[in-house]
Amino acid sequence: TTTGAKTFAGAVGGRTPLGSLATAPGGTTAINGGAVRTSGDQSYGGNVTLGAGTTFNSSAGNIAFGGTLNSVGANRVASIAAAGSVSFNGAVGAVMPLSTLLAQAGGDLNLGGNIAVNGAGDSIVLVAGGAFLNPTSRTLSPGTGRWLVYSPDPSLDDRNLAYAFKQYNAIYGVTPVAGAGNGVLYSLVVEIDPTLGGSASRTYDSTLTAPTASLTLGQSGAQDNDVVTLGIAAASYDTRHVGIGKAVTANVGIVSAVSDTGAPVYGYTLANSTASANVGEILARPITVTAQTDTKIYDGNDGSVIAPQITSGSLAGADGSSFSQTFDTKNVGTGKRLRAAGLVSDGNGGANYNVTFVDDNTGAITARALTISATGQNKPYDGGVGATVTLGDDRVSGDVLNTSYLLAEFNNKNAGNTKPVTVTGIGLTGTDALNYTFNTTANTTADITPRALTIGATAQNKTYDGNRSATVALNDDRVAGDVLTTNYTLAQFDNKNVGTTNQVDVTGINLTGVDAGNYTFNTTAAASADITARALTIGATAQNKTYDGNRT
């Protein structure tokens, strides 16, 4: 402990630190040796001048300047470090500014006087391990450089300084200084915890992307009346499907941070880079599906091969659809209604869409050309051209149709194979008849087989003549009006003798005439007739004799 004016020409505690150092008020202490080291407190009661760049260090105590601190000569650098507090109770550099000043306190750093330096760069650096206290609003004048004040937490400080920027999560000597100009820096780690509000509503588009215009962000965690502005980079729904009260997650970023005086603030981070809330709504996507005109030939069903079209709105993303249309009925007609129907394949049973179906009333179904065919039935020759046929057709399976005809005729009456048959007066009735046009005539073939002609014989009775020859009259069962001639080559009784109903055999029967080719016939026949006894006349021729006296 010293009193009065003192001069330290050499380093103080250069080899072994002093336990403590105290100077009494009223005198000036000139420190010219470049260093003062103590393990305990350093207390300067009067003014202090520095004749050289000087380091003050107290490894376990406090350092307090009760008077002024000035430089003697130019470019004097002061570096002060105390495990405890550092106090400037008088002006620093008011008479002769220091070049730079670095003061580091493990405890509070008290500013009781103005500080002025004339250096460049970070010319005044004050580092408080406890609070930075400037209750009387002392000033810092950094020359051509800037001043930086470090402390743990702004809520502990009594700052009273006009700064150009503020920075959190900043440790002296470790963290790069983010701002320009004079600044206050805090080791406090500050995190903003965002919350999501507002609303996010849109029409379904098959994506998870949520609109952000109506979303709002709340927050907690801002310090020292700072104003932190958050922004939403993007937002997404929990699912891409239609719904209300949907979970929305927003990607949040810090847009800006300023102090209550408008100075930029650095060092804020987000506790969470996202914020979620059930504020989402996805509305069904409206589309209009319109049936398209179609004309087809009747096919027995109401289907249409034309696909309806989306005439308003569109499908989103990779969504697909299975739209089809049908006629109002299967039947022939014009101005028929076509109805659209179907589903959207959207992974949600089509619920992501509000589909409006619009009918078309210009459809047409034209009659189907029905081919009615005939199959002729063979017949035996009957002298006429009439034929019998069976009708067939190529109707649509299941349709109810009845076919008929008025007349079927061979080309002529004569027997023959595959003879042409003409069918006329074909008609069509039945439930589905009006859905067809049809042919009213048809052609086919059939056979007229020769008729089996039975030729019979009627034998004539005769008087016994000693032979078997007989005379017969032939008859047959020809078709009335046919021109036929029958004859035979031989007719004989079975014997020459007299008898009744004697059998007569006729052979060599033959058939001629215009219509003979239409018949088959028997070449033999049997009949019966009588051979009556012949009247025998017996005559006598007497022989002459010589008289003999009797009549014989």
VOKOL-759147 format. One record per residue (C-alpha): residue in one letter; x, y, z. Coordinates in steps of 0.02 Angstrom, whole numbers, plus 50000, padded with zeros to 5 digits. Example, Ala and Ser with C-alpha at 12.3 -4.5 7.8 and 13.67 -1.06 7.14 Angstrom:
<rs>
a506154977550390/s506844994750357/
</rs>
This chain:
<rs>
t500005000050000/t500695016749948/t500215034949972/g500625050649877/a501385051049704/k502145034549651/t503135028949503/f503365010949454/a504815011249337/g504864992549313/a503664978349309/v502704975649470/g502594957349519/g503544952449364/r504294936849439/t503114933749582/p501454942349589/l501124953549735/g499804948149855/s498874964549824/l499214982549777/a498334998149841/t498715016549815/a497935030249921/p496865043749845/g497645060649810/g499195056049717/t499595050149541/t500315033149511/a501455032449360/i501635014849293/n503055014049169/g503634996049185/g502314988249074/a501524976149198/v500684974749366/r500334957249431/t499474952649593/s498604937549659/g497384948349756/d496564965149731/q497304980149642/s496554996349703/y497135012949632/g496465026949742/g497145041349638/n497495044449456/v498535032449353/t499645036349204/l500425023949088/g502155027449020/a502125011348920/g500914998548860/t500364990149020/t499574973749074/f498594973249237/n498244955849305/s497434949849464/s497314930949467/a496114930149613/g495554947749654/n494774963549589/i495514978449498/a494814995749532/f495345012649464/g494745026049586/g495365040849482/t495785043849301/l496815032849188/n497835041649055/s499225038448936/v500895047348943/g501445047748764/a500595040148616/n500055022448575/r499905016248752/v498964999748760/a498104994448918/s497594976448952/i496674973049114/a496184955849177/a495444951649347/a494704935849416/g493484946949510/s492754963549458/v493514977849360/s492974995549401/f493315012049314/n492755025549434/g493585039949341/a493825044849162/v494975034549052/g495985043848921/a495175060448955/v496875069548960/m497875058348847/p496905044148767/l497575026648768/s497855018048603/t496735003148647/l495934996148802/l495504978048842/a494704975049011/q494174957449064/a493264954549228/g492824937649298/g491464946749394/d490584963149364/l491314976849256/n490874994049325/l490965009449216/g491005025449322/g491875036849197/n491995039849012/i493275030048912/a494205037348764/v495515029348652/n496255034248486/g496635017348410/a495855007848266/g494964991048252/d494214983948412/s494974998148511/i493894996548668/v493424979148725/l492574976948893/v492224959048948/a491154955949103/g491004938749178/g489594945549285/a488574961049250/f489084976149149/l488574991149252/n488475008849182/p487195017049294/t487735034849254/s487715032649065/r489575034749038/t490195035048858/l491435024948759/s492455034248627/p493425021548520/g494365033648406/t494375026948229/g493955009548292/r492455002748383/w491984996948557/l491324979748605/v490544975648773/y490374957248823/s489314950748965/p488304934949001/d486524941349001/p485714958048958/s484474956049100/l485924957549223/d486644973349147/d486384991749174/r486954995649000/n486505013648953/l487515013148791/a486955016848614/y487555002048512/a487554998048327/f487194979448347/k486854966048474/q487474948148471/y487014932648574/n487904916248596/a489534925848585/i491084921448687/y492534933448684/g494004926648587/v492994911848522/t491484918048428/p491734928948274/v490944946048288/a489454946548170/g489024964948169/a489844980948114/g490154996048225/n489964996748413/g489124981748489/v488534972848645/l488834954248648/y488124941048765/s488624923248799/l486794919348830/v486144906148709/v484444912048649/e483194900848559/i481554905548482/d480184892548500/p478944895348358/t477094891348363/l475934889948213/g474244898148193/g473114905348059/s472464893747924/a473014884647769/s471604880847650/r471654876047468/t470854864747340/y471564847147321/d473054846247202/s473784829047248/t475294836747336/l475714839547519/t476124857847489/a475124869547599/p474854888147562/t475724899647684/a474874916347651/s473614914347792/l474744905447915/t475374915148064/l476834912148181/g476924915148365/q478514913848467/s479314913648636/g481124916048688/a481534933748630/q482644943548752/d482934961548802/n481414968348709/d482124961948546/v480954960148399/v481234943648309/t480324941248145/l480004923548089/g479584917747914/i478874902147837/a479914894947697/a478664881247656/a477244871647735/s476514854347710/y474974844547756/d475064828047848/t474234819347699/r473784825047526/h471954820547544/v470394830947573/g469984835047753/i469744848547885/g470744851348043/k472234843847953/a473954844648031/v475054857447947/t476934858247974/a477844874247927/n479714875847898/v480174891047999/g481654902647981/i482214918748065/v481934932947943/s482644946648052/a483024951548230/v483164969548290/s483314977648458/d482034989448530/t483105003448459/g483104995848285/a484884989148289/p485194972248209/v485314957548327/y486324941948291/g486434924848368/y484624919748385/t484284901648342/l482704891348332/a482254878548463/n481314869948323/s481464873248139/t479674867848114/a477994872048192/s476414861748178/a474574864348212/n472904857148154/v472474872348051/g472394864347878/e470974861647758/i470984853447587/l469404855547487/a468764843347356/r469354847547181/p467874851447066/i467834843746893/t466444842246766/v466334826546662/t465244828046507/a464564813746403/q465014814646218/t463864811646072/d463914794145999/t463074785145856/k463134766345847/i462274751745765/y461124742245881/d462104728945975/g460904723746113/n461684733946253/d461724751946311/g463614753746312/s464554767446220/v466334765746156/i466574784546168/a467344790746330/p466604805946418/q467764820846434/i468274832246577/t467594848846518/s467934859046673/g469354857146796/s470694843946782/l471434829146870/a472894832946983/g474614825046979/a474644806746935/d472814803846977/g471864793646850/s470054790746805/s468904777446739/f467464786946662/s466224778946543/q464544782946469/t462964773246426/f461414776146322/d459774778046416/t459144761746337/k459834748746219/n458484752146089/v458574760845921/g458204779345923/t458834797045897/g459064811146021/k459524798046147/r460244802646315/l462034797746355/r462464797246539/a464234798846605/a464814789746760/g466404783246840/l467714785846972/v469344795047001/s470844784947057/d471614796447187/g472114784647326/n470634790647428/g469174782047346/g468844797247237/a468424807947390/n469704821047339/y468574826447195/n466854833947178/v466294826947010/t464824834146915/f464174823046775/v463314831246627/d462224821346505/d462234822546316/n460564821546223/t461164819346044/g461524800746041/a460844788845911/i460684770145893/t460314764445716/a459444748345669/r460514732945647/a460414724045479/l459734706845522/t460114693345395/i458704680745391/s459214664745306/a458194649645255/t458574631045260/g457514621045139/q456744604345185/n456804590045063/k455134582945005/p454524568844895/y453794573544728/d452004579244748/g451694587844584/g451784605244659/v453154618644685/g452734622144867/a454204620844988/t454454620845175/v455934630345250/t456644633945422/l457154652045452/g458734657045545/d459554673945582/d461074682445659/r460134691445798/v461014698345953/s461064684546081/g459594685246199/d458494696246091/v456674691046074/l456234689545888/n454984679345788/t455244676345602/s453944670545477/y453674669245290/l452214669145171/l452824657945030/a454214645944990/e454294638244815/f455424627044714/n455884633344541/n454814619444467/k453864604144522/n455074591144457/a456164579744561/g457994584544578/n459414587844700/t459894604944773/k458474613144684/p458304632144706/v456994637644832/t456394655544842/v455654662145005/t454594677845002/g453554687845123/i454794686245267/g454174695345422/l454914699845592/t453984702245757/g454444701445941/t454984712946082/d456604718045997/a456004718145816/l456064737045798/n457944736845827/y458234728145660/t458064730045474/f457894713445383/n457774705245213/t456024700145158/t456624686945036/a457884672945046/n458544659144937/t459014641444981/t459024624044905/a458204607444941/d457894590844856/i456294584344776/t456454565744783/p455524554744656/r453824548544712/a453624529644733/l452284525544603/t451314509644638/i450804501444475/g449474488544497/a448704476044373/t446944469544346/a446934452844253/q445554447644132/n444714430844149/k444934418944002/t444314402543940/y445524388543953/d446624389043801/g447994377243853/n449304390643890/r449754402744029/s449614419043937/a448584432344021/t447924449443982/v447994463244114/a447524481544130/l448804492144225/n448334505844352/d449354517644468/d449244530844604/r449994545044503/v449804563344553/a448224569444474/g448544577244307/d450254569744277/v450564562944104/l451144544844119/t451034529344009/t451224511844083/n451524495743991/y452184478344020/t453044464743924/l452274448843995/a450764443044094/q450584424544139/f449484413544245/d450434403044364/n449794387844267/k448704384144116/n447344374844207/v445594379944239/g445324388144405/t444674403144495/t445724417644559/n447224410244478/q448774420844509/v449364431344365/d451164437944367/v451544453744269/t453344457544223/g454264470444121/i453214484944184/n453854501344115/l453404519844135/t453494533444004/g452734550643982/v453124568844021/d453114566344208/a453914549044215/g455564556044283/n454694561244444/y454314543544495/t455064527144543/f453964512144506/n453804493544524/t454214482944370/t453184468144423/a451424466044485/a450264452044535/a448434449644499/s447184435544488/a445934429844362/d444904414644317/i445244401644184/t443554394244141/a443284377144065/r443254376543881/a441664370043798/l442264354343709/t441214348943558/i441394330543526/g440904324843348/a440754307243273/t441314300043106/a440474283543074/q441384269442989/n440554259942857/k440274241742899/t439524226642822/y437824222142881/d437914211443030/g436154211343089/n436384223043238/r436424241243265/t438234243243332/
</rs>
